[in-house]
Amino acid sequence: LRTSLEGTLRLCYPPDGSLRKMTLDTISHLFPVLRKYALDRAEAYVVEALRGMAETAPLRVYCLGIRYGLDEDLTRAAARAFLDESVNSVHTYNDAELDCISASAYIRLLDYHRRCGAAARQAIVKYFEADTKVAERCWTTCTVRENKTCCSAREARVVNGVQHSVVFWLANLITYCERLVGDKPSGKVITLPNTVKTALTEAWKCFNCKKRAWDDIQAFISLVGVEIDKAIAQVGAITRTTECLC
C-alpha cells in the first residue's frame, strides 16, 4: 500500500528526475490505484514509461499489458522483444505478473515465439535465393588450386527444388544459425561475435576460402539478418491482447 501511495503521489507531485527513476516494480503496484481512482493522465504516462521497458523486461510488460488491457501496440511490442529471450531460460516463473494472466495468454506468447523461430529458420535456408552474389562467394568458387588444401567436403542443400553444393564449413554455419534463431528468433542474434568466430575457425583451414572468408561471412550475416527480421515481421501477431483475471 505504501509503495502504491508513494508512487501515485510522485506522479501528481514529481520532484526533479523522479519520473525517470520509476521502476517496473513501482509501476506494477501503481496500476490498481490508477484504475481505482480513474487517474487516466497518470496512467497514460505510466504506459509510455512501460514502452521503454519492453526491451529489457518483455515478459513482465507483456503480462501487465494483458492483465490491464493496455494499448495493443505496447503488448505486441513486448511480445516482439520477447523473441530476444531464450525459451529455454524464461520458464522460471519468478515474475509475479505471471500469476495474473491465464495459461492461454502465456501459451499464445510461446506460440508466437515458436512461429517466429520457424520463420527465421526458413529465412536462413533461403539464403541462396536472397543473395544475388552467391555465385561469387568463396564457398561457391572454392576449387583445388596448386595442390593447396581446399574445401573438398561438400553438402547438398535443396531450396525450392534447386540443389546447391555447399562447402562443409558453410553448411555448419547455416546449421549453427538455425539453432540460434530457433532459440531466439531475431536477426541480431546471429550478428554476435561468436557467429563469425565459429565460421572463420573452419574457413581459415581452406587455402582458397580464407582469403575472402571474412568479407563473405559478414555479407552472409548481414543479408540473413535482414531476411530473418523480414520473415518475422510477416508472422501473424498475437490476436488477443486483453483479459482481466485479477
Residue pairs with C-beta under 8 A, 6 or more apart in sequence:
3 25
3 26
3 29
4 29
4 30
4 32
4 33
5 33
7 22
7 26
7 27
7 29
7 30
7 33
8 30
8 33
8 34
8 37
8 39
8 42
10 18
10 19
10 22
11 19
11 30
11 39
11 42
11 45
11 46
12 42
19 45
19 49
22 46
22 49
24 50
24 53
24 57
24 60
24 61
27 46
27 49
27 50
27 53
27 64
28 60
28 64
28 96
28 97
30 42
30 46
31 43
31 46
31 64
31 67
31 68
33 39
34 42
34 43
34 46
35 43
35 68
47 70
47 71
47 74
50 61
50 64
50 65
50 70
50 74
51 74
51 77
53 60
53 61
54 61
54 74
54 77
54 78
54 81
55 81
55 84
58 78
58 79
58 80
58 81
58 82
58 84
58 85
59 78
59 82
59 85
59 90
59 95
59 97
59 98
59 109
60 95
60 97
61 74
61 75
61 78
61 81
62 75
62 78
62 79
62 82
62 109
63 95
63 97
63 98
63 100
63 101
63 105
64 70
64 97
65 71
65 74
65 75
65 78
65 241
66 75
66 101
66 105
66 241
66 242
66 243
67 97
67 100
67 101
67 243
67 244
67 245
67 246
68 244
69 241
69 242
69 243
69 244
72 241
72 242
75 238
75 241
76 237
76 238
76 241
79 109
79 112
79 237
79 238
82 90
82 109
82 112
82 113
83 113
83 116
83 184
83 185
83 186
83 232
84 184
84 186
84 188
84 189
85 184
86 183
86 184
87 110
87 113
87 114
87 183
88 183
98 106
99 246
100 245
100 246
101 243
101 245
102 243
102 245
105 240
105 243
108 238
108 239
108 240
109 238
112 235
112 237
112 238
113 185
115 235
115 236
116 185
116 232
116 235
117 181
117 182
117 183
117 185
119 185
119 228
119 231
119 232
119 234
119 235
120 181
120 182
120 185
120 186
120 187
120 228
120 231
120 232
121 178
121 181
121 182
122 231
123 224
123 227
123 228
123 230
123 231
124 174
124 177
124 178
124 181
124 224
124 227
124 228
125 157
125 159
125 174
125 178
126 159
126 160
126 227
127 134
127 174
127 220
127 223
127 224
127 227
128 134
128 157
128 159
128 162
128 164
129 159
129 160
130 223
130 224
130 227
131 137
131 219
131 220
131 223
133 219
134 140
135 141
137 212
137 216
137 219
137 220
138 203
138 208
138 209
138 211
138 212
138 213
138 216
139 151
139 166
139 167
139 169
139 170
139 209
139 216
141 208
142 150
142 151
142 167
142 206
142 208
142 209
143 150
143 208
144 150
144 152
145 207
145 208
148 207
148 208
149 205
149 206
149 207
150 206
150 207
150 208
150 209
151 167
151 168
151 169
151 206
151 208
151 209
153 167
153 168
154 165
154 166
154 167
154 168
155 165
155 166
155 167
155 168
155 171
156 163
156 164
156 165
156 166
157 163
157 164
157 166
157 171
157 174
158 164
166 174
167 206
167 209
168 202
169 199
169 202
169 203
169 205
169 206
169 209
170 199
172 198
172 199
172 202
173 195
173 198
173 199
173 202
173 217
173 220
176 195
176 198
176 199
177 190
177 195
177 224
180 189
180 190
180 195
181 189
181 190
181 228
185 228
185 232
186 228
186 229
186 232
187 224
187 225
187 226
187 227
187 228
187 229
187 232
188 225
190 221
190 224
190 225
190 228
191 221
191 222
191 225
195 221
196 214
196 217
196 218
196 221
199 213
199 217
200 213
200 214
200 217
203 209
203 210
203 213
203 217
204 210
204 213
206 213
